[in-house]
Structure formats: structure tokens, C-alpha cells
């Protein structure tokens, strides 16, 4: 493919849009890692929960029950309500996962490896719950969920309204997270806990509730990512697998660091889209994982990571 | 002066190792009490057990005659505050943020609390915007004490506050502890630095491999030949 500036510009926009969705997911990985020092591989499951709740609300749950069991929401505010429902649902599932699967382990051992393995188990459970409930088919969000308009920026460069939307929402939610962490009482407690969880308990912080809040926030962000990813790639029970890339982005940025997660995600999104634009779409994943390998070789802690302990 | 804090018959084991055996202690209102002993005597174990950080095999802790709750965060809310061993300041947060997190249990933090901490430790005020990780060891210890005071404790517990600090800094910090006590905060201090702890406190308990071996007035203990030989270095 020949180099030209309109392709470059086009792919930079696409890359930022994809990277911003990765960032929503990567931040969730990093947030949980910063508090509990393990990579929560059930995070992709939260995303799928969000995606299906959104799809269900938009279509009146006809997938699960074979008919419309309740008034579908398009008539009632459409994607806004469905999105809110997805966020609340995924947040609740994230909290439930922590309480049922992680808390009993946390209370018995400080070995985070067990949490990691449990999270892989939860991810398989969530995936298969959806295979049983709604089948493994690929589903597209109903037409008209997101505006289909494209804007011509001249010189053959076009931007999809949905790409702009996902970029805008990602910025909005990441900004919201930043506000929560920097300006609120519980946000301060979370930052303290990221530094030293045990000592945070000595400050009168209910650590159990704090961990619940962290999972709820991670679940909300995963749901937003899930809605935009299902708009981009369609929805299926294994969609959560895509969070592998967000995880790679979080590692490249430095696990546990939120700015790192955002920077890593944008880099990854750009690298993916530039590869697709100038080399070949099939090389995207090769480039992504090569970046991970190179990063781990030259700077194992990532761009913003502090400790170089085992990042699993 | 009534009894404020009472620990009854506390035992803690780590597997087969009994770190603390049936230790009892009382702390009166506005009193300073020290627990001294060598490394491994069970002093930190005792502090962690009082704060709910380590599970007790047996033993009860009462504050004003009421049993303390089990979870650390509830214990802090009921009026105990620990300055942990090794200071444990939140290194990535600023001095100001460390103090603010100390006030977490209060529904309405009072700005005067922070002014009080800055009047006790003016260097913290000068460095309020700095990340706590950039402070010197002595300043971090001051910050850890200030942070613990922000929850307005009735009992301030200190675990080895002199650890790793220069003698001149230790003297400053212990002087401030006396001032804090004069403001009405009772103090329970655990120290390897027996001399400083005995000079500061009114009464003291001596622990040896998890057992109480001696207790009494700090002045008497300072003059006690056995204590002199074992803990005061001459």
C-alpha cells in the first residue's frame, strides 16, 4: 500500500478511537491491579455482561426468551438507558465476582497467584453462561443505535460518528474517573490503598467496601468499552477475549498506573490501525504482541510502572 | 484518672510459635505507658493485635469498659490510632493528602486539626505539597504521627517511632509526643529504645519472648539494675 497523508490521518483518527476504547478497559485492569496486585482476567467477562445487557435492553430481551418480555427501550431513550443499564449491571457483576470468587481467597492467603487463577475461572464461567443463555451467535446492536453519519474532512479522510462518539465518551469517563480519584474522599482512599492497602485500613477505611467500589468502577468502565466494542465488532460471548489487547496496553503503560494504561492504550490503538493502513490488517495482532515482547525486554515495568515484581 | 484502655490476657500465635502469652495491660486517661523489650519480644505483635491487624488466640480489649470491635477500620473509628512500625506513610501521596486520609473517619474534618499538626511539626507545613516519599526518615515519622492524630484519637499507639532515626531527631519527636499528651491524648508506646521510652512514660511493661517479666513506674525501672543491664546498655 502506498504511503499517503490522507491514509495516515485517517488511520490516526481510527487508532485514537480504538485506543480510547482500549483505555476504558485497560484502566479497569490497572485499577484492580493497583489495589490487589493481580491481573483480573474476568474483566473481559464484565465487558460481555455490559454488552449483552445493552443489547438486551435495546431489543427487549428477545434473544434470551424468544420473545419480547418487556418493552424494549428504544422508545424510551434508547442507547442512553441501555448504556446506563449495562453499566449498572456490569458494575454489579464485578462486585459480585469479587465477593464470591476473590474475597474468600483474599481472606485466606496473600498469594495473588490464586486470585489470578480464580479470575481465569470466572472468565470461563461468564463466557459459558452467555453461550447457554443466548447462544454463541454474533449479534449486532440494532441499526440506528449509534448515528451512522460520516463526516468528510476533505482529502478522502472520513470520520464515523460512532468513532467520534466512542472517543468522546472514553474521554468523558476517563475524566470522570480522574475527578473521582483526585477530588473525592473515597478517591483519596483508593489512591492511598494503591500505595499500601494494609495501612489504608489503619486510617479507618473499610477496605472491604473500598475493594467493592474499585470493582464497581472497573465494571462500569468495562461496560462502556463493551458497548462500543459490540458496536464496532458485533457481540458474542467471547468478545471479552479482546481485553487481552487492553491488558497488553496496561502492561506496556505499566500495570497499576492509570496514566500508563491510557498512554499504552492509545499507542496500541495507533500501532494497530497504522499497521492495518500501511502494511496489512492481518499483521495487527503480530505488531501488538511484538510491542509487548519488546517492552518486556527493555523496560519490564512499563512506561509508568514502579515495581518490577512478577506481573501476572 | 480512670482506666481508658484495658487489654486482658492477650495471646497470639504464629503457627507453633507463641508470640504473646497472656499479656495484660492498662492505660489510664491522659497517661503515657511504654512497652519495652528486645527485638522479637512480641511488642509489634501486641500492637497489631490491639489494632485488629493480627488475629488473637485469646484476649479482650476494652476502651472505656466497652469491648473494641474486631476490624481495624472500626477500631480506628472508636478512638484508637496507630503510628505503624516503619512509618508506612503513603509515599505517592503528598503530605497534605496523607494528613487528609488520616481524617477519613471524621464526617466533618476540622481544618484546625491540620493547623495543630503543623504547629507540632512545622517542617510538615513547609513541605505540604511534596510527595511523602521525598521526605527524610524523621519527617516521615512526624507525618505518620500527624496522620494518626488527624482522626482525633483518644489513644495514640506508636510502634517503634525511634527506629532508624538520628538521636537528635528522636529527642525532637519525643518532645512533641509529650506535648501531644499534654493536649489530652493518651499514649501507648512500644520501643526497643528503652531509655527514651522510659523517660517519656509514666509506667512501663517489660516483655521478653512474649511474656511479661516486669512492670512498674518508669522511674523505678530506669533505676532497676536488671533493666539497666539488659536494656539500657550499662
Interface residues (C-beta under 8 A of the other chain):
Chain A: X185 X188 X189 X191 X192 X194 X195 X196 X198 X199 X200 X201 X202 X203 X204 X205 X206 X207
Chain B: X51 X53 X71 X72 X73 X76 X77 X81 X82 X84 X88 X90 X91 X92 X93 X97 X98 X100 X101 X102 X104 X105 X147 X151
